[in-house]
Amino acid sequence: MAAKKRGRRRPASLERKYEVKAEIENFSLVKAKSALKLEIYCREEKLGELQVGRGSLYWWGAHRQKEKRVSWGRFAQMMDELAYGKK
């Protein structure tokens, strides 16, 4: 029988750092005017709001009046650059 490793374990954090609240307008996102709305919080302070729809997504910062629209193509490009670096 293999011996157990006896390393020090970090205690699990009791407090969660981030919280996400979700709201969906239409159950199916294939219909027009349907979107998934996510409100993102860090330690009870609102970071922003993300609205995911069929054609694009929108981001509102915590203290912003206007949203920022990002197309799905642009979003994929941004994520590839973030994950894999610039080509």
PyMOL Python script that loads the backbone (N, CA, C, O; Angstrom):
from pymol import cmd

cmd.read_pdbstr("""\
ATOM      1  N   MET A   1       0.846  -1.171   0.000  1.00  0.00           N
ATOM      2  CA  MET A   1       0.000   0.000   0.000  1.00  0.00           C
ATOM      3  C   MET A   1       0.899   1.245   0.000  1.00  0.00           C
ATOM      4  O   MET A   1       1.886   1.305   0.733  1.00  0.00           O
ATOM      5  N   ALA A   2       0.549   2.222  -0.819  1.00  0.00           N
ATOM      6  CA  ALA A   2       1.338   3.445  -0.926  1.00  0.00           C
ATOM      7  C   ALA A   2       1.133   4.319   0.305  1.00  0.00           C
ATOM      8  O   ALA A   2       0.044   4.373   0.877  1.00  0.00           O
ATOM      9  N   ALA A   3       2.198   4.998   0.696  1.00  0.00           N
ATOM     10  CA  ALA A   3       2.127   5.883   1.860  1.00  0.00           C
ATOM     11  C   ALA A   3       1.487   7.209   1.460  1.00  0.00           C
ATOM     12  O   ALA A   3       1.665   7.676   0.335  1.00  0.00           O
ATOM     13  N   LYS A   4       0.745   7.812   2.381  1.00  0.00           N
ATOM     14  CA  LYS A   4       0.122   9.112   2.138  1.00  0.00           C
ATOM     15  C   LYS A   4       1.155  10.217   2.240  1.00  0.00           C
ATOM     16  O   LYS A   4       2.070  10.158   3.061  1.00  0.00           O
ATOM     17  N   LYS A   5       0.997  11.220   1.399  1.00  0.00           N
ATOM     18  CA  LYS A   5       1.868  12.388   1.510  1.00  0.00           C
ATOM     19  C   LYS A   5       1.415  13.211   2.702  1.00  0.00           C
ATOM     20  O   LYS A   5       0.217  13.393   2.919  1.00  0.00           O
ATOM     21  N   ARG A   6       2.355  13.701   3.461  1.00  0.00           N
ATOM     22  CA  ARG A   6       2.020  14.470   4.655  1.00  0.00           C
ATOM     23  C   ARG A   6       2.445  15.926   4.493  1.00  0.00           C
ATOM     24  O   ARG A   6       3.239  16.442   5.280  1.00  0.00           O
ATOM     25  N   GLY A   7       1.913  16.578   3.473  1.00  0.00           N
ATOM     26  CA  GLY A   7       2.208  17.994   3.259  1.00  0.00           C
ATOM     27  C   GLY A   7       1.277  18.861   4.075  1.00  0.00           C
ATOM     28  O   GLY A   7       0.230  18.409   4.540  1.00  0.00           O
ATOM     29  N   ARG A   8       1.666  20.111   4.244  1.00  0.00           N
ATOM     30  CA  ARG A   8       0.802  21.050   4.959  1.00  0.00           C
ATOM     31  C   ARG A   8      -0.320  21.499   4.043  1.00  0.00           C
ATOM     32  O   ARG A   8      -0.082  21.879   2.897  1.00  0.00           O
ATOM     33  N   ARG A   9      -1.528  21.455   4.543  1.00  0.00           N
ATOM     34  CA  ARG A   9      -2.682  21.920   3.785  1.00  0.00           C
ATOM     35  C   ARG A   9      -3.047  23.311   4.240  1.00  0.00           C
ATOM     36  O   ARG A   9      -3.074  23.607   5.435  1.00  0.00           O
ATOM     37  N   ARG A  10      -3.328  24.159   3.273  1.00  0.00           N
ATOM     38  CA  ARG A  10      -3.813  25.491   3.602  1.00  0.00           C
ATOM     39  C   ARG A  10      -5.262  25.390   4.005  1.00  0.00           C
ATOM     40  O   ARG A  10      -6.036  24.698   3.344  1.00  0.00           O
ATOM     41  N   PRO A  11      -5.648  26.056   5.064  1.00  0.00           N
ATOM     42  CA  PRO A  11      -7.071  26.010   5.450  1.00  0.00           C
ATOM     43  C   PRO A  11      -7.926  26.687   4.376  1.00  0.00           C
ATOM     44  O   PRO A  11      -7.535  27.711   3.816  1.00  0.00           O
ATOM     45  N   ALA A  12      -9.063  26.123   4.103  1.00  0.00           N
ATOM     46  CA  ALA A  12      -9.977  26.686   3.111  1.00  0.00           C
ATOM     47  C   ALA A  12     -10.524  28.018   3.615  1.00  0.00           C
ATOM     48  O   ALA A  12     -10.846  28.173   4.793  1.00  0.00           O
ATOM     49  N   SER A  13     -10.618  28.958   2.708  1.00  0.00           N
ATOM     50  CA  SER A  13     -11.154  30.262   3.065  1.00  0.00           C
ATOM     51  C   SER A  13     -12.638  30.136   3.365  1.00  0.00           C
ATOM     52  O   SER A  13     -13.376  29.511   2.604  1.00  0.00           O
ATOM     53  N   LEU A  14     -13.070  30.712   4.447  1.00  0.00           N
ATOM     54  CA  LEU A  14     -14.473  30.641   4.823  1.00  0.00           C
ATOM     55  C   LEU A  14     -15.306  31.687   4.084  1.00  0.00           C
ATOM     56  O   LEU A  14     -16.513  31.522   3.904  1.00  0.00           O
ATOM     57  N   GLU A  15     -14.646  32.761   3.660  1.00  0.00           N
ATOM     58  CA  GLU A  15     -15.353  33.835   2.976  1.00  0.00           C
ATOM     59  C   GLU A  15     -15.055  33.760   1.484  1.00  0.00           C
ATOM     60  O   GLU A  15     -13.900  33.638   1.076  1.00  0.00           O
ATOM     61  N   ARG A  16     -16.106  33.835   0.675  1.00  0.00           N
ATOM     62  CA  ARG A  16     -15.917  33.832  -0.769  1.00  0.00           C
ATOM     63  C   ARG A  16     -15.607  35.250  -1.221  1.00  0.00           C
ATOM     64  O   ARG A  16     -16.200  36.219  -0.748  1.00  0.00           O
ATOM     65  N   LYS A  17     -14.664  35.346  -2.148  1.00  0.00           N
ATOM     66  CA  LYS A  17     -14.245  36.655  -2.623  1.00  0.00           C
ATOM     67  C   LYS A  17     -15.223  37.214  -3.653  1.00  0.00           C
ATOM     68  O   LYS A  17     -15.570  38.394  -3.601  1.00  0.00           O
ATOM     69  N   TYR A  18     -15.667  36.381  -4.581  1.00  0.00           N
ATOM     70  CA  TYR A  18     -16.543  36.832  -5.657  1.00  0.00           C
ATOM     71  C   TYR A  18     -17.933  36.226  -5.530  1.00  0.00           C
ATOM     72  O   TYR A  18     -18.108  35.131  -4.996  1.00  0.00           O
ATOM     73  N   GLU A  19     -18.911  36.961  -6.032  1.00  0.00           N
ATOM     74  CA  GLU A  19     -20.289  36.491  -6.060  1.00  0.00           C
ATOM     75  C   GLU A  19     -20.887  36.930  -7.396  1.00  0.00           C
ATOM     76  O   GLU A  19     -20.670  38.057  -7.840  1.00  0.00           O
ATOM     77  N   VAL A  20     -21.632  36.041  -8.026  1.00  0.00           N
ATOM     78  CA  VAL A  20     -22.270  36.346  -9.297  1.00  0.00           C
ATOM     79  C   VAL A  20     -23.762  36.063  -9.165  1.00  0.00           C
ATOM     80  O   VAL A  20     -24.163  34.966  -8.777  1.00  0.00           O
ATOM     81  N   LYS A  21     -24.577  37.058  -9.491  1.00  0.00           N
ATOM     82  CA  LYS A  21     -26.027  36.900  -9.478  1.00  0.00           C
ATOM     83  C   LYS A  21     -26.494  36.859 -10.920  1.00  0.00           C
ATOM     84  O   LYS A  21     -26.094  37.695 -11.730  1.00  0.00           O
ATOM     85  N   ALA A  22     -27.345  35.883 -11.246  1.00  0.00           N
ATOM     86  CA  ALA A  22     -27.791  35.700 -12.626  1.00  0.00           C
ATOM     87  C   ALA A  22     -29.288  35.953 -12.756  1.00  0.00           C
ATOM     88  O   ALA A  22     -30.067  35.693 -11.839  1.00  0.00           O
ATOM     89  N   GLU A  23     -29.665  36.469 -13.924  1.00  0.00           N
ATOM     90  CA  GLU A  23     -31.067  36.696 -14.253  1.00  0.00           C
ATOM     91  C   GLU A  23     -31.222  36.413 -15.743  1.00  0.00           C
ATOM     92  O   GLU A  23     -30.435  36.905 -16.551  1.00  0.00           O
ATOM     93  N   ILE A  24     -32.218  35.636 -16.110  1.00  0.00           N
ATOM     94  CA  ILE A  24     -32.448  35.339 -17.516  1.00  0.00           C
ATOM     95  C   ILE A  24     -33.847  35.824 -17.897  1.00  0.00           C
ATOM     96  O   ILE A  24     -34.819  35.546 -17.195  1.00  0.00           O
ATOM     97  N   GLU A  25     -33.942  36.552 -19.015  1.00  0.00           N
ATOM     98  CA  GLU A  25     -35.212  37.136 -19.425  1.00  0.00           C
ATOM     99  C   GLU A  25     -36.094  36.120 -20.132  1.00  0.00           C
ATOM    100  O   GLU A  25     -37.275  36.004 -19.804  1.00  0.00           O
ATOM    101  N   ASN A  26     -35.561  35.396 -21.077  1.00  0.00           N
ATOM    102  CA  ASN A  26     -36.276  34.319 -21.759  1.00  0.00           C
ATOM    103  C   ASN A  26     -35.491  33.044 -21.512  1.00  0.00           C
ATOM    104  O   ASN A  26     -34.260  33.055 -21.537  1.00  0.00           O
ATOM    105  N   PHE A  27     -36.195  31.948 -21.276  1.00  0.00           N
ATOM    106  CA  PHE A  27     -35.501  30.710 -20.957  1.00  0.00           C
ATOM    107  C   PHE A  27     -34.610  30.257 -22.103  1.00  0.00           C
ATOM    108  O   PHE A  27     -33.540  29.697 -21.866  1.00  0.00           O
ATOM    109  N   SER A  28     -35.025  30.483 -23.311  1.00  0.00           N
ATOM    110  CA  SER A  28     -34.251  30.090 -24.481  1.00  0.00           C
ATOM    111  C   SER A  28     -33.616  31.334 -25.096  1.00  0.00           C
ATOM    112  O   SER A  28     -34.317  32.307 -25.376  1.00  0.00           O
ATOM    113  N   LEU A  29     -32.307  31.318 -25.309  1.00  0.00           N
ATOM    114  CA  LEU A  29     -31.616  32.475 -25.869  1.00  0.00           C
ATOM    115  C   LEU A  29     -31.751  32.558 -27.388  1.00  0.00           C
ATOM    116  O   LEU A  29     -31.170  33.454 -28.000  1.00  0.00           O
ATOM    117  N   VAL A  30     -32.495  31.654 -28.009  1.00  0.00           N
ATOM    118  CA  VAL A  30     -32.651  31.705 -29.463  1.00  0.00           C
ATOM    119  C   VAL A  30     -33.685  32.740 -29.869  1.00  0.00           C
ATOM    120  O   VAL A  30     -33.729  33.118 -31.039  1.00  0.00           O
ATOM    121  N   LYS A  31     -34.508  33.205 -28.964  1.00  0.00           N
ATOM    122  CA  LYS A  31     -35.525  34.202 -29.286  1.00  0.00           C
ATOM    123  C   LYS A  31     -34.922  35.608 -29.262  1.00  0.00           C
ATOM    124  O   LYS A  31     -33.952  35.875 -28.553  1.00  0.00           O
ATOM    125  N   ALA A  32     -35.516  36.484 -30.046  1.00  0.00           N
ATOM    126  CA  ALA A  32     -35.074  37.880 -30.049  1.00  0.00           C
ATOM    127  C   ALA A  32     -35.363  38.501 -28.675  1.00  0.00           C
ATOM    128  O   ALA A  32     -36.271  38.071 -27.964  1.00  0.00           O
ATOM    129  N   LYS A  33     -34.588  39.500 -28.327  1.00  0.00           N
ATOM    130  CA  LYS A  33     -34.742  40.220 -27.060  1.00  0.00           C
ATOM    131  C   LYS A  33     -34.532  39.324 -25.842  1.00  0.00           C
ATOM    132  O   LYS A  33     -35.118  39.561 -24.785  1.00  0.00           O
ATOM    133  N   SER A  34     -33.700  38.298 -25.989  1.00  0.00           N
ATOM    134  CA  SER A  34     -33.423  37.438 -24.846  1.00  0.00           C
ATOM    135  C   SER A  34     -31.953  37.593 -24.474  1.00  0.00           C
ATOM    136  O   SER A  34     -31.103  37.782 -25.344  1.00  0.00           O
ATOM    137  N   ALA A  35     -31.661  37.514 -23.196  1.00  0.00           N
ATOM    138  CA  ALA A  35     -30.286  37.689 -22.742  1.00  0.00           C
ATOM    139  C   ALA A  35     -30.119  37.101 -21.346  1.00  0.00           C
ATOM    140  O   ALA A  35     -31.072  36.976 -20.577  1.00  0.00           O
ATOM    141  N   LEU A  36     -28.899  36.751 -21.054  1.00  0.00           N
ATOM    142  CA  LEU A  36     -28.506  36.326 -19.718  1.00  0.00           C
ATOM    143  C   LEU A  36     -27.789  37.508 -19.083  1.00  0.00           C
ATOM    144  O   LEU A  36     -26.832  38.037 -19.650  1.00  0.00           O
ATOM    145  N   LYS A  37     -28.245  37.917 -17.924  1.00  0.00           N
ATOM    146  CA  LYS A  37     -27.683  39.086 -17.242  1.00  0.00           C
ATOM    147  C   LYS A  37     -26.960  38.616 -15.986  1.00  0.00           C
ATOM    148  O   LYS A  37     -27.554  37.942 -15.144  1.00  0.00           O
ATOM    149  N   LEU A  38     -25.675  38.970 -15.852  1.00  0.00           N
ATOM    150  CA  LEU A  38     -24.867  38.585 -14.701  1.00  0.00           C
ATOM    151  C   LEU A  38     -24.385  39.837 -13.981  1.00  0.00           C
ATOM    152  O   LEU A  38     -23.834  40.743 -14.606  1.00  0.00           O
ATOM    153  N   GLU A  39     -24.587  39.888 -12.683  1.00  0.00           N
ATOM    154  CA  GLU A  39     -24.057  40.970 -11.855  1.00  0.00           C
ATOM    155  C   GLU A  39     -22.899  40.400 -11.052  1.00  0.00           C
ATOM    156  O   GLU A  39     -23.070  39.418 -10.330  1.00  0.00           O
ATOM    157  N   ILE A  40     -21.723  41.003 -11.171  1.00  0.00           N
ATOM    158  CA  ILE A  40     -20.513  40.485 -10.549  1.00  0.00           C
ATOM    159  C   ILE A  40     -20.118  41.370  -9.376  1.00  0.00           C
ATOM    160  O   ILE A  40     -20.028  42.592  -9.502  1.00  0.00           O
ATOM    161  N   TYR A  41     -19.881  40.731  -8.229  1.00  0.00           N
ATOM    162  CA  TYR A  41     -19.513  41.428  -6.993  1.00  0.00           C
ATOM    163  C   TYR A  41     -18.202  40.868  -6.450  1.00  0.00           C
ATOM    164  O   TYR A  41     -17.904  39.684  -6.612  1.00  0.00           O
ATOM    165  N   CYS A  42     -17.438  41.720  -5.816  1.00  0.00           N
ATOM    166  CA  CYS A  42     -16.228  41.321  -5.094  1.00  0.00           C
ATOM    167  C   CYS A  42     -16.360  41.847  -3.675  1.00  0.00           C
ATOM    168  O   CYS A  42     -16.331  43.054  -3.435  1.00  0.00           O
ATOM    169  N   ARG A  43     -16.504  40.919  -2.742  1.00  0.00           N
ATOM    170  CA  ARG A  43     -16.685  41.267  -1.326  1.00  0.00           C
ATOM    171  C   ARG A  43     -17.779  42.324  -1.152  1.00  0.00           C
ATOM    172  O   ARG A  43     -17.573  43.362  -0.522  1.00  0.00           O
ATOM    173  N   GLU A  44     -18.934  42.030  -1.723  1.00  0.00           N
ATOM    174  CA  GLU A  44     -20.150  42.841  -1.621  1.00  0.00           C
ATOM    175  C   GLU A  44     -20.067  44.198  -2.317  1.00  0.00           C
ATOM    176  O   GLU A  44     -20.962  45.026  -2.149  1.00  0.00           O
ATOM    177  N   GLU A  45     -19.011  44.443  -3.094  1.00  0.00           N
ATOM    178  CA  GLU A  45     -18.911  45.668  -3.878  1.00  0.00           C
ATOM    179  C   GLU A  45     -19.099  45.297  -5.343  1.00  0.00           C
ATOM    180  O   GLU A  45     -18.414  44.410  -5.852  1.00  0.00           O
ATOM    181  N   LYS A  46     -20.019  45.967  -6.018  1.00  0.00           N
ATOM    182  CA  LYS A  46     -20.326  45.618  -7.405  1.00  0.00           C
ATOM    183  C   LYS A  46     -19.179  46.008  -8.328  1.00  0.00           C
ATOM    184  O   LYS A  46     -18.742  47.158  -8.357  1.00  0.00           O
ATOM    185  N   LEU A  47     -18.695  45.000  -9.097  1.00  0.00           N
ATOM    186  CA  LEU A  47     -17.652  45.250 -10.087  1.00  0.00           C
ATOM    187  C   LEU A  47     -18.245  45.674 -11.421  1.00  0.00           C
ATOM    188  O   LEU A  47     -17.685  46.516 -12.123  1.00  0.00           O
ATOM    189  N   GLY A  48     -19.378  45.086 -11.761  1.00  0.00           N
ATOM    190  CA  GLY A  48     -20.005  45.415 -13.028  1.00  0.00           C
ATOM    191  C   GLY A  48     -21.119  44.445 -13.362  1.00  0.00           C
ATOM    192  O   GLY A  48     -21.498  43.586 -12.567  1.00  0.00           O
ATOM    193  N   GLU A  49     -21.630  44.619 -14.577  1.00  0.00           N
ATOM    194  CA  GLU A  49     -22.747  43.815 -15.051  1.00  0.00           C
ATOM    195  C   GLU A  49     -22.441  43.364 -16.475  1.00  0.00           C
ATOM    196  O   GLU A  49     -21.997  44.158 -17.305  1.00  0.00           O
ATOM    197  N   LEU A  50     -22.678  42.093 -16.749  1.00  0.00           N
ATOM    198  CA  LEU A  50     -22.435  41.514 -18.060  1.00  0.00           C
ATOM    199  C   LEU A  50     -23.747  40.987 -18.605  1.00  0.00           C
ATOM    200  O   LEU A  50     -24.428  40.203 -17.944  1.00  0.00           O
ATOM    201  N   GLN A  51     -24.105  41.413 -19.809  1.00  0.00           N
ATOM    202  CA  GLN A  51     -25.321  40.930 -20.452  1.00  0.00           C
ATOM    203  C   GLN A  51     -24.910  40.154 -21.693  1.00  0.00           C
ATOM    204  O   GLN A  51     -24.281  40.699 -22.600  1.00  0.00           O
ATOM    205  N   VAL A  52     -25.271  38.877 -21.725  1.00  0.00           N
ATOM    206  CA  VAL A  52     -24.894  37.979 -22.807  1.00  0.00           C
ATOM    207  C   VAL A  52     -26.115  37.731 -23.676  1.00  0.00           C
ATOM    208  O   VAL A  52     -27.140  37.247 -23.196  1.00  0.00           O
ATOM    209  N   GLY A  53     -26.003  38.065 -24.962  1.00  0.00           N
ATOM    210  CA  GLY A  53     -27.108  37.867 -25.893  1.00  0.00           C
ATOM    211  C   GLY A  53     -26.675  37.060 -27.100  1.00  0.00           C
ATOM    212  O   GLY A  53     -25.579  36.501 -27.122  1.00  0.00           O
ATOM    213  N   ARG A  54     -27.526  37.001 -28.091  1.00  0.00           N
ATOM    214  CA  ARG A  54     -27.240  36.219 -29.290  1.00  0.00           C
ATOM    215  C   ARG A  54     -26.153  36.842 -30.138  1.00  0.00           C
ATOM    216  O   ARG A  54     -25.258  36.135 -30.601  1.00  0.00           O
ATOM    217  N   GLY A  55     -26.205  38.141 -30.352  1.00  0.00           N
ATOM    218  CA  GLY A  55     -25.286  38.792 -31.276  1.00  0.00           C
ATOM    219  C   GLY A  55     -24.018  39.322 -30.649  1.00  0.00           C
ATOM    220  O   GLY A  55     -23.005  39.473 -31.331  1.00  0.00           O
ATOM    221  N   SER A  56     -24.057  39.606 -29.364  1.00  0.00           N
ATOM    222  CA  SER A  56     -22.892  40.197 -28.711  1.00  0.00           C
ATOM    223  C   SER A  56     -23.091  40.164 -27.210  1.00  0.00           C
ATOM    224  O   SER A  56     -24.081  39.638 -26.704  1.00  0.00           O
ATOM    225  N   LEU A  57     -22.122  40.740 -26.511  1.00  0.00           N
ATOM    226  CA  LEU A  57     -22.279  40.905 -25.075  1.00  0.00           C
ATOM    227  C   LEU A  57     -22.007  42.358 -24.721  1.00  0.00           C
ATOM    228  O   LEU A  57     -21.318  43.078 -25.444  1.00  0.00           O
ATOM    229  N   TYR A  58     -22.561  42.766 -23.598  1.00  0.00           N
ATOM    230  CA  TYR A  58     -22.439  44.142 -23.129  1.00  0.00           C
ATOM    231  C   TYR A  58     -21.872  44.138 -21.722  1.00  0.00           C
ATOM    232  O   TYR A  58     -22.229  43.291 -20.903  1.00  0.00           O
ATOM    233  N   TRP A  59     -20.981  45.092 -21.439  1.00  0.00           N
ATOM    234  CA  TRP A  59     -20.384  45.237 -20.115  1.00  0.00           C
ATOM    235  C   TRP A  59     -20.669  46.640 -19.591  1.00  0.00           C
ATOM    236  O   TRP A  59     -20.441  47.632 -20.284  1.00  0.00           O
ATOM    237  N   TRP A  60     -21.167  46.712 -18.369  1.00  0.00           N
ATOM    238  CA  TRP A  60     -21.330  47.970 -17.649  1.00  0.00           C
ATOM    239  C   TRP A  60     -20.401  47.908 -16.446  1.00  0.00           C
ATOM    240  O   TRP A  60     -20.514  46.992 -15.631  1.00  0.00           O
ATOM    241  N   GLY A  61     -19.493  48.855 -16.320  1.00  0.00           N
ATOM    242  CA  GLY A  61     -18.661  48.945 -15.129  1.00  0.00           C
ATOM    243  C   GLY A  61     -19.511  49.348 -13.937  1.00  0.00           C
ATOM    244  O   GLY A  61     -20.652  49.780 -14.106  1.00  0.00           O
ATOM    245  N   ALA A  62     -18.977  49.215 -12.753  1.00  0.00           N
ATOM    246  CA  ALA A  62     -19.741  49.465 -11.529  1.00  0.00           C
ATOM    247  C   ALA A  62     -20.333  50.869 -11.470  1.00  0.00           C
ATOM    248  O   ALA A  62     -21.470  51.036 -11.028  1.00  0.00           O
ATOM    249  N   HIS A  63     -19.596  51.864 -11.899  1.00  0.00           N
ATOM    250  CA  HIS A  63     -20.068  53.255 -11.781  1.00  0.00           C
ATOM    251  C   HIS A  63     -20.160  53.907 -13.149  1.00  0.00           C
ATOM    252  O   HIS A  63     -19.857  55.091 -13.299  1.00  0.00           O
ATOM    253  N   ARG A  64     -20.580  53.136 -14.151  1.00  0.00           N
ATOM    254  CA  ARG A  64     -20.674  53.650 -15.518  1.00  0.00           C
ATOM    255  C   ARG A  64     -22.125  53.836 -15.925  1.00  0.00           C
ATOM    256  O   ARG A  64     -23.007  53.104 -15.477  1.00  0.00           O
ATOM    257  N   GLN A  65     -22.360  54.822 -16.776  1.00  0.00           N
ATOM    258  CA  GLN A  65     -23.698  55.089 -17.276  1.00  0.00           C
ATOM    259  C   GLN A  65     -23.954  54.381 -18.607  1.00  0.00           C
ATOM    260  O   GLN A  65     -25.092  54.026 -18.911  1.00  0.00           O
ATOM    261  N   LYS A  66     -22.897  54.174 -19.403  1.00  0.00           N
ATOM    262  CA  LYS A  66     -23.040  53.556 -20.716  1.00  0.00           C
ATOM    263  C   LYS A  66     -22.420  52.171 -20.714  1.00  0.00           C
ATOM    264  O   LYS A  66     -21.473  51.887 -19.979  1.00  0.00           O
ATOM    265  N   GLU A  67     -22.985  51.314 -21.562  1.00  0.00           N
ATOM    266  CA  GLU A  67     -22.439  49.969 -21.697  1.00  0.00           C
ATOM    267  C   GLU A  67     -21.388  49.945 -22.800  1.00  0.00           C
ATOM    268  O   GLU A  67     -21.336  50.841 -23.644  1.00  0.00           O
ATOM    269  N   LYS A  68     -20.565  48.923 -22.783  1.00  0.00           N
ATOM    270  CA  LYS A  68     -19.569  48.691 -23.831  1.00  0.00           C
ATOM    271  C   LYS A  68     -19.988  47.430 -24.564  1.00  0.00           C
ATOM    272  O   LYS A  68     -20.078  46.369 -23.948  1.00  0.00           O
ATOM    273  N   ARG A  69     -20.247  47.516 -25.867  1.00  0.00           N
ATOM    274  CA  ARG A  69     -20.667  46.379 -26.671  1.00  0.00           C
ATOM    275  C   ARG A  69     -19.432  45.681 -27.235  1.00  0.00           C
ATOM    276  O   ARG A  69     -18.515  46.332 -27.735  1.00  0.00           O
ATOM    277  N   VAL A  70     -19.419  44.363 -27.150  1.00  0.00           N
ATOM    278  CA  VAL A  70     -18.332  43.556 -27.693  1.00  0.00           C
ATOM    279  C   VAL A  70     -18.966  42.430 -28.517  1.00  0.00           C
ATOM    280  O   VAL A  70     -19.776  41.657 -28.006  1.00  0.00           O
ATOM    281  N   SER A  71     -18.588  42.348 -29.801  1.00  0.00           N
ATOM    282  CA  SER A  71     -19.128  41.277 -30.641  1.00  0.00           C
ATOM    283  C   SER A  71     -18.485  39.949 -30.242  1.00  0.00           C
ATOM    284  O   SER A  71     -17.442  39.929 -29.588  1.00  0.00           O
ATOM    285  N   TRP A  72     -19.108  38.852 -30.638  1.00  0.00           N
ATOM    286  CA  TRP A  72     -18.571  37.540 -30.290  1.00  0.00           C
ATOM    287  C   TRP A  72     -17.216  37.292 -30.941  1.00  0.00           C
ATOM    288  O   TRP A  72     -16.354  36.647 -30.343  1.00  0.00           O
ATOM    289  N   GLY A  73     -17.018  37.790 -32.148  1.00  0.00           N
ATOM    290  CA  GLY A  73     -15.718  37.652 -32.810  1.00  0.00           C
ATOM    291  C   GLY A  73     -14.629  38.389 -32.061  1.00  0.00           C
ATOM    292  O   GLY A  73     -13.539  37.858 -31.852  1.00  0.00           O
ATOM    293  N   ARG A  74     -14.925  39.615 -31.656  1.00  0.00           N
ATOM    294  CA  ARG A  74     -13.962  40.424 -30.890  1.00  0.00           C
ATOM    295  C   ARG A  74     -13.696  39.803 -29.528  1.00  0.00           C
ATOM    296  O   ARG A  74     -12.561  39.805 -29.051  1.00  0.00           O
ATOM    297  N   PHE A  75     -14.744  39.270 -28.900  1.00  0.00           N
ATOM    298  CA  PHE A  75     -14.587  38.622 -27.602  1.00  0.00           C
ATOM    299  C   PHE A  75     -13.651  37.411 -27.712  1.00  0.00           C
ATOM    300  O   PHE A  75     -12.775  37.223 -26.868  1.00  0.00           O
ATOM    301  N   ALA A  76     -13.839  36.596 -28.751  1.00  0.00           N
ATOM    302  CA  ALA A  76     -12.973  35.429 -28.961  1.00  0.00           C
ATOM    303  C   ALA A  76     -11.525  35.869 -29.172  1.00  0.00           C
ATOM    304  O   ALA A  76     -10.603  35.242 -28.650  1.00  0.00           O
ATOM    305  N   GLN A  77     -11.323  36.937 -29.931  1.00  0.00           N
ATOM    306  CA  GLN A  77      -9.980  37.463 -30.160  1.00  0.00           C
ATOM    307  C   GLN A  77      -9.350  37.945 -28.845  1.00  0.00           C
ATOM    308  O   GLN A  77      -8.183  37.662 -28.573  1.00  0.00           O
ATOM    309  N   MET A  78     -10.120  38.666 -28.040  1.00  0.00           N
ATOM    310  CA  MET A  78      -9.619  39.158 -26.754  1.00  0.00           C
ATOM    311  C   MET A  78      -9.233  38.006 -25.828  1.00  0.00           C
ATOM    312  O   MET A  78      -8.194  38.059 -25.170  1.00  0.00           O
ATOM    313  N   MET A  79     -10.059  36.976 -25.776  1.00  0.00           N
ATOM    314  CA  MET A  79      -9.780  35.829 -24.910  1.00  0.00           C
ATOM    315  C   MET A  79      -8.558  35.053 -25.386  1.00  0.00           C
ATOM    316  O   MET A  79      -7.754  34.598 -24.573  1.00  0.00           O
ATOM    317  N   ASP A  80      -8.415  34.896 -26.714  1.00  0.00           N
ATOM    318  CA  ASP A  80      -7.227  34.211 -27.248  1.00  0.00           C
ATOM    319  C   ASP A  80      -5.959  34.978 -26.893  1.00  0.00           C
ATOM    320  O   ASP A  80      -4.960  34.376 -26.500  1.00  0.00           O
ATOM    321  N   GLU A  81      -5.992  36.312 -27.031  1.00  0.00           N
ATOM    322  CA  GLU A  81      -4.828  37.130 -26.685  1.00  0.00           C
ATOM    323  C   GLU A  81      -4.521  37.042 -25.199  1.00  0.00           C
ATOM    324  O   GLU A  81      -3.356  36.971 -24.807  1.00  0.00           O
ATOM    325  N   LEU A  82      -5.552  37.046 -24.377  1.00  0.00           N
ATOM    326  CA  LEU A  82      -5.354  36.963 -22.932  1.00  0.00           C
ATOM    327  C   LEU A  82      -4.791  35.595 -22.533  1.00  0.00           C
ATOM    328  O   LEU A  82      -3.876  35.513 -21.713  1.00  0.00           O
ATOM    329  N   ALA A  83      -5.332  34.537 -23.107  1.00  0.00           N
ATOM    330  CA  ALA A  83      -4.927  33.180 -22.728  1.00  0.00           C
ATOM    331  C   ALA A  83      -3.598  32.763 -23.345  1.00  0.00           C
ATOM    332  O   ALA A  83      -2.783  32.110 -22.692  1.00  0.00           O
ATOM    333  N   TYR A  84      -3.376  33.143 -24.616  1.00  0.00           N
ATOM    334  CA  TYR A  84      -2.226  32.615 -25.338  1.00  0.00           C
ATOM    335  C   TYR A  84      -1.201  33.662 -25.746  1.00  0.00           C
ATOM    336  O   TYR A  84      -0.162  33.315 -26.307  1.00  0.00           O
ATOM    337  N   GLY A  85      -1.465  34.914 -25.481  1.00  0.00           N
ATOM    338  CA  GLY A  85      -0.544  35.984 -25.854  1.00  0.00           C
ATOM    339  C   GLY A  85      -0.794  36.454 -27.276  1.00  0.00           C
ATOM    340  O   GLY A  85      -1.540  35.829 -28.030  1.00  0.00           O
ATOM    341  N   LYS A  86      -0.164  37.559 -27.631  1.00  0.00           N
ATOM    342  CA  LYS A  86      -0.342  38.116 -28.980  1.00  0.00           C
ATOM    343  C   LYS A  86       0.439  37.282 -29.976  1.00  0.00           C
ATOM    344  O   LYS A  86       1.497  36.738 -29.662  1.00  0.00           O
ATOM    345  N   LYS A  87      -0.108  37.190 -31.197  1.00  0.00           N
ATOM    346  CA  LYS A  87       0.554  36.427 -32.260  1.00  0.00           C
ATOM    347  C   LYS A  87       1.586  37.271 -32.951  1.00  0.00           C
ATOM    348  O   LYS A  87       2.249  36.801 -33.875  1.00  0.00           O
TER     349      LYS A  87
END
""", "prot")
cmd.dss("prot")
cmd.show_as("cartoon", "prot")
cmd.util.cbc("prot")
cmd.orient("prot")
